[in-house]
Amino acid sequence: MFKVRNTILSDDIATAKFACDLPRCKGACCVIGDAGAPVSKDEIPVLHKAYRMLKDELMPESVEVAERDGVVIGSEKAGYEISTIRTEECIFVKYDENEVAYCAIQKAYFEGRFNWEKPLSCHLFPVRLKHIAGFDYANFEYVPKLCSAACEKGDKENTYLAEFLEKPLVRRYGEGWYDEFIESCKSMRDQT
């Protein structure tokens, strides 16, 4: 473990190689799991706005779940998560002609139709954050079924997870934090 300001990170975030390989994994992180993506209380209104805007573009099953259970489920004590179809597919998932799952919110963002890319937990995946006693704890949540293709691609392209996640890490912590983080990562890599 290493520390950057008030964030404690697992060593593999600095040393693992990782680069998403959507054609191979088919967007598995959006459809495989036993719960929806964790979201913060602040993200809930944005998700409701995204749902209202994208409702007509989502799969009928997604709309059915959102209307029945809500766009977000959970509580402040237990935590919040995006609703899913049968505890797997995120309600915001869409599929392209190659059966690759993608985020409808992110697509709308890239098309300039929405001003928010996606929930931070989705943007940071495969890193998961837990906030405990004033500190963020960041762990690389390696799931072979989800991450093996990305690790192979990262190894082939010599892309580290730390650099691959630059945009969401800056989004969460800012440029100054990220600069300190990268220096720590490079120092750790030099020691191995």
ZANU-107441 format. One record per residue (C-alpha): residue in one letter; x, y, z. Coordinates in nm, 4 decimals, padded with zeros to 6 digits. Last residue first. Layout:
N
residu: A px: X py: Y pz: Z
...
END
This chain:
192
residu: T px: 01.0805 py: -00.3644 pz: -00.8710
residu: Q px: 01.2108 py: -00.0465 pz: -00.7047
residu: D px: 01.1823 py: 00.1636 pz: -01.0220
residu: R px: 00.8135 py: 00.0697 pz: -01.0464
residu: M px: 00.7530 py: 00.2052 pz: -00.6946
residu: S px: 00.9206 py: 00.5366 pz: -00.7822
residu: K px: 00.7169 py: 00.5608 pz: -01.1007
residu: C px: 00.3942 py: 00.5071 pz: -00.9045
residu: S px: 00.4911 py: 00.7668 pz: -00.6414
residu: E px: 00.5657 py: 01.0231 pz: -00.9138
residu: I px: 00.2351 py: 00.9348 pz: -01.0816
residu: F px: 00.0449 py: 00.9954 pz: -00.7550
residu: E px: 00.2111 py: 01.3320 pz: -00.6937
residu: D px: 00.1096 py: 01.4457 pz: -01.0440
residu: Y px: -00.2426 py: 01.3058 pz: -00.9904
residu: W px: -00.2823 py: 01.4988 pz: -00.6662
residu: G px: -00.1830 py: 01.8220 pz: -00.8348
residu: E px: -00.4117 py: 01.7574 pz: -01.1318
residu: G px: -00.7302 py: 01.7049 pz: -00.9288
residu: Y px: -00.8630 py: 01.4274 pz: -00.7021
residu: R px: -01.1746 py: 01.2757 pz: -00.8568
residu: R px: -01.1666 py: 01.4121 pz: -01.2133
residu: V px: -00.7878 py: 01.3831 pz: -01.2144
residu: L px: -00.8288 py: 01.0150 pz: -01.1236
residu: P px: -01.0991 py: 00.9753 pz: -01.3886
residu: K px: -00.8767 py: 01.1225 pz: -01.6634
residu: E px: -00.5508 py: 00.9533 pz: -01.5599
residu: L px: -00.6953 py: 00.6010 pz: -01.5407
residu: F px: -00.4789 py: 00.4542 pz: -01.8188
residu: E px: -00.1753 py: 00.6201 pz: -01.6606
residu: A px: -00.2192 py: 00.4398 pz: -01.3273
residu: L px: -00.3256 py: 00.1166 pz: -01.4998
residu: Y px: 00.0092 py: 00.1082 pz: -01.6791
residu: T px: 00.0305 py: 00.0954 pz: -02.0565
residu: N px: 00.3188 py: -00.1071 pz: -02.2060
residu: E px: 00.1153 py: -00.1679 pz: -02.5249
residu: K px: 00.1402 py: -00.5498 pz: -02.5029
residu: D px: 00.1131 py: -00.5472 pz: -02.1233
residu: G px: -00.1850 py: -00.3129 pz: -02.1332
residu: K px: -00.3501 py: -00.5334 pz: -02.3968
residu: E px: -00.2981 py: -00.8449 pz: -02.1822
residu: C px: -00.4277 py: -00.6634 pz: -01.8742
residu: A px: -00.7322 py: -00.5410 pz: -02.0668
residu: A px: -00.8116 py: -00.8926 pz: -02.1932
residu: S px: -00.7743 py: -01.0346 pz: -01.8389
residu: C px: -00.9957 py: -00.7734 pz: -01.6732
residu: L px: -01.3594 py: -00.8823 pz: -01.6822
residu: K px: -01.3494 py: -01.2625 pz: -01.6583
residu: P px: -01.0275 py: -01.2401 pz: -01.4557
residu: V px: -01.1769 py: -01.0035 pz: -01.1951
residu: Y px: -00.9083 py: -00.7661 pz: -01.0657
residu: E px: -01.0510 py: -00.5088 pz: -00.8289
residu: F px: -00.7522 py: -00.2751 pz: -00.8065
residu: N px: -00.8042 py: -00.1133 pz: -00.4674
residu: A px: -00.8336 py: 00.2471 pz: -00.3573
residu: Y px: -00.8959 py: 00.3394 pz: 00.0064
residu: D px: -01.0150 py: 00.6981 pz: 00.0453
residu: F px: -00.9417 py: 00.8401 pz: 00.3886
residu: G px: -01.1458 py: 01.0468 pz: 00.6341
residu: A px: -01.2426 py: 00.7550 pz: 00.8575
residu: I px: -01.3345 py: 00.5208 pz: 00.5704
residu: H px: -01.4166 py: 00.6094 pz: 00.2103
residu: K px: -01.4077 py: 00.3076 pz: -00.0197
residu: L px: -01.2857 py: 00.3393 pz: -00.3767
residu: R px: -01.2830 py: 00.0749 pz: -00.6500
residu: V px: -01.0276 py: 00.0591 pz: -00.9291
residu: P px: -01.1306 py: -00.1559 pz: -01.2254
residu: F px: -01.3159 py: 00.0769 pz: -01.2939
residu: L px: -01.2454 py: 00.4470 pz: -01.2392
residu: H px: -01.4964 py: 00.5792 pz: -01.4959
residu: C px: -01.7621 py: 00.3375 pz: -01.3744
residu: S px: -01.7096 py: 00.4439 pz: -01.0114
residu: L px: -01.7124 py: 00.8091 pz: -01.1198
residu: P px: -02.0571 py: 00.7791 pz: -01.2740
residu: K px: -02.0642 py: 00.8654 pz: -01.6456
residu: E px: -01.9512 py: 01.1377 pz: -01.8882
residu: W px: -02.1466 py: 01.4422 pz: -01.7733
residu: N px: -02.2554 py: 01.7301 pz: -01.9990
residu: F px: -02.5058 py: 01.5425 pz: -02.2164
residu: R px: -02.5844 py: 01.5776 pz: -02.5884
residu: G px: -02.2279 py: 01.6491 pz: -02.7047
residu: E px: -02.1986 py: 01.3183 pz: -02.8943
residu: F px: -01.9258 py: 01.2049 pz: -02.6546
residu: Y px: -02.1575 py: 01.2769 pz: -02.3594
residu: A px: -02.4528 py: 01.0957 pz: -02.5233
residu: K px: -02.2273 py: 00.7915 pz: -02.5735
residu: Q px: -02.1126 py: 00.8137 pz: -02.2105
residu: I px: -02.4720 py: 00.8167 pz: -02.0874
residu: A px: -02.5702 py: 00.5241 pz: -02.3120
residu: C px: -02.2841 py: 00.3187 pz: -02.1675
residu: Y px: -02.1521 py: 00.0447 pz: -02.3947
residu: A px: -02.2015 py: -00.3270 pz: -02.4423
residu: V px: -02.0387 py: -00.4835 pz: -02.7494
residu: E px: -02.2847 py: -00.7007 pz: -02.9432
residu: N px: -02.1022 py: -00.6299 pz: -03.2715
residu: E px: -02.3857 py: -00.4054 pz: -03.4017
residu: D px: -02.3656 py: -00.1965 pz: -03.0839
residu: Y px: -02.5298 py: -00.2731 pz: -02.7522
residu: K px: -02.6831 py: -00.0400 pz: -02.4941
residu: V px: -02.6323 py: -00.0378 pz: -02.1198
residu: F px: -02.7925 py: 00.2359 pz: -01.9067
residu: I px: -02.9988 py: -00.0122 pz: -01.7026
residu: C px: -02.6755 py: -00.1802 pz: -01.5944
residu: E px: -02.6764 py: -00.5469 pz: -01.6858
residu: E px: -02.6295 py: -00.7933 pz: -01.3997
residu: T px: -02.8552 py: -00.7971 pz: -01.0925
residu: R px: -03.1436 py: -00.9355 pz: -01.3081
residu: I px: -03.1527 py: -00.6069 pz: -01.5037
residu: T px: -02.9678 py: -00.3488 pz: -01.3010
residu: S px: -03.0412 py: -00.0416 pz: -01.0939
residu: I px: -02.7522 py: 00.1962 pz: -01.0351
residu: E px: -02.6067 py: 00.1713 pz: -00.6865
residu: Y px: -02.6372 py: 00.3566 pz: -00.3565
residu: G px: -02.4804 py: 00.2825 pz: -00.0197
residu: A px: -02.6010 py: 00.0824 pz: 00.2775
residu: K px: -02.6326 py: 00.3788 pz: 00.5174
residu: E px: -02.7320 py: 00.6406 pz: 00.2595
residu: S px: -02.9769 py: 00.3989 pz: 00.1053
residu: G px: -03.0051 py: 00.1659 pz: -00.1907
residu: I px: -03.1458 py: 00.1783 pz: -00.5421
residu: V px: -03.0846 py: 00.4148 pz: -00.8320
residu: V px: -03.2919 py: 00.4469 pz: -01.1503
residu: G px: -03.5993 py: 00.3314 pz: -00.9623
residu: D px: -03.7446 py: -00.0121 pz: -00.8931
residu: R px: -04.0515 py: -00.0321 pz: -01.1211
residu: E px: -03.9871 py: 00.2537 pz: -01.3651
residu: A px: -03.6143 py: 00.1834 pz: -01.3801
residu: V px: -03.6687 py: -00.1920 pz: -01.4216
residu: E px: -03.9242 py: -00.1471 pz: -01.7030
residu: V px: -03.7050 py: 00.1133 pz: -01.8732
residu: S px: -03.4114 py: -00.1261 pz: -01.8696
residu: E px: -03.6268 py: -00.4104 pz: -02.0059
residu: P px: -03.7389 py: -00.1870 pz: -02.2933
residu: M px: -03.3731 py: -00.1251 pz: -02.3887
residu: L px: -03.2725 py: 00.2389 pz: -02.3646
residu: E px: -03.3086 py: 00.5022 pz: -02.6365
residu: D px: -03.6510 py: 00.6360 pz: -02.5303
residu: K px: -03.5306 py: 00.6747 pz: -02.1707
residu: L px: -03.2197 py: 00.8724 pz: -02.2665
residu: M px: -03.3162 py: 01.2233 pz: -02.1516
residu: R px: -03.5209 py: 01.1164 pz: -01.8510
residu: Y px: -03.2532 py: 00.8620 pz: -01.7550
residu: A px: -02.9750 py: 01.1180 pz: -01.7838
residu: K px: -03.1651 py: 01.3589 pz: -01.5570
residu: H px: -03.2207 py: 01.0820 pz: -01.3030
residu: L px: -02.8507 py: 00.9938 pz: -01.3215
residu: V px: -02.7593 py: 01.3587 pz: -01.2620
residu: P px: -02.9895 py: 01.3716 pz: -00.9574
residu: I px: -02.8229 py: 01.0551 pz: -00.8172
residu: E px: -02.4612 py: 01.1653 pz: -00.8656
residu: D px: -02.4450 py: 01.3726 pz: -00.5456
residu: K px: -02.5572 py: 01.0716 pz: -00.3359
residu: S px: -02.2565 py: 00.8820 pz: -00.4673
residu: V px: -02.2819 py: 00.5887 pz: -00.7041
residu: P px: -02.1807 py: 00.2227 pz: -00.6863
residu: A px: -02.2293 py: 00.0357 pz: -01.0152
residu: G px: -02.5077 py: -00.2196 pz: -00.9939
residu: A px: -02.4862 py: -00.5516 pz: -00.8156
residu: D px: -02.3848 py: -00.9149 pz: -00.8673
residu: G px: -02.1606 py: -00.8650 pz: -01.1643
residu: I px: -02.1367 py: -00.8889 pz: -01.5395
residu: V px: -02.3072 py: -00.6395 pz: -01.7744
residu: C px: -02.1259 py: -00.3065 pz: -01.7650
residu: C px: -01.7843 py: -00.4541 pz: -01.6777
residu: A px: -01.8263 py: -00.7006 pz: -01.9663
residu: G px: -01.8016 py: -00.4298 pz: -02.2321
residu: K px: -01.7470 py: -00.6852 pz: -02.5108
residu: C px: -01.4270 py: -00.8142 pz: -02.3448
residu: R px: -01.2450 py: -00.8659 pz: -02.6749
residu: P px: -01.3686 py: -00.5750 pz: -02.8904
residu: L px: -01.3657 py: -00.3556 pz: -02.5791
residu: D px: -00.9952 py: -00.3947 pz: -02.4974
residu: C px: -00.9466 py: -00.1612 pz: -02.2028
residu: A px: -00.5819 py: -00.0863 pz: -02.1223
residu: F px: -00.4079 py: -00.2290 pz: -01.8140
residu: K px: -00.0586 py: -00.2885 pz: -01.6813
residu: A px: -00.0287 py: -00.3383 pz: -01.3078
residu: T px: 00.2466 py: -00.1606 pz: -01.1102
residu: A px: 00.0975 py: 00.1556 pz: -00.9642
residu: I px: -00.2561 py: 00.0277 pz: -00.9045
residu: D px: -00.0912 py: -00.2988 pz: -00.7982
residu: D px: 00.0498 py: -00.1286 pz: -00.4885
residu: S px: -00.2951 py: -00.0805 pz: -00.3317
residu: L px: -00.3793 py: 00.2826 pz: -00.2682
residu: I px: -00.4343 py: 00.4929 pz: 00.0428
residu: T px: -00.5794 py: 00.8342 pz: -00.0354
residu: N px: -00.5642 py: 01.1302 pz: 00.2014
residu: R px: -00.2441 py: 01.2807 pz: 00.0527
residu: V px: -00.0980 py: 01.0096 pz: -00.1687
residu: K px: -00.0381 py: 00.6930 pz: 00.0319
residu: F px: 00.1084 py: 00.3568 pz: -00.0591
residu: M px: 00.0000 py: 00.0000 pz: 00.0000
END
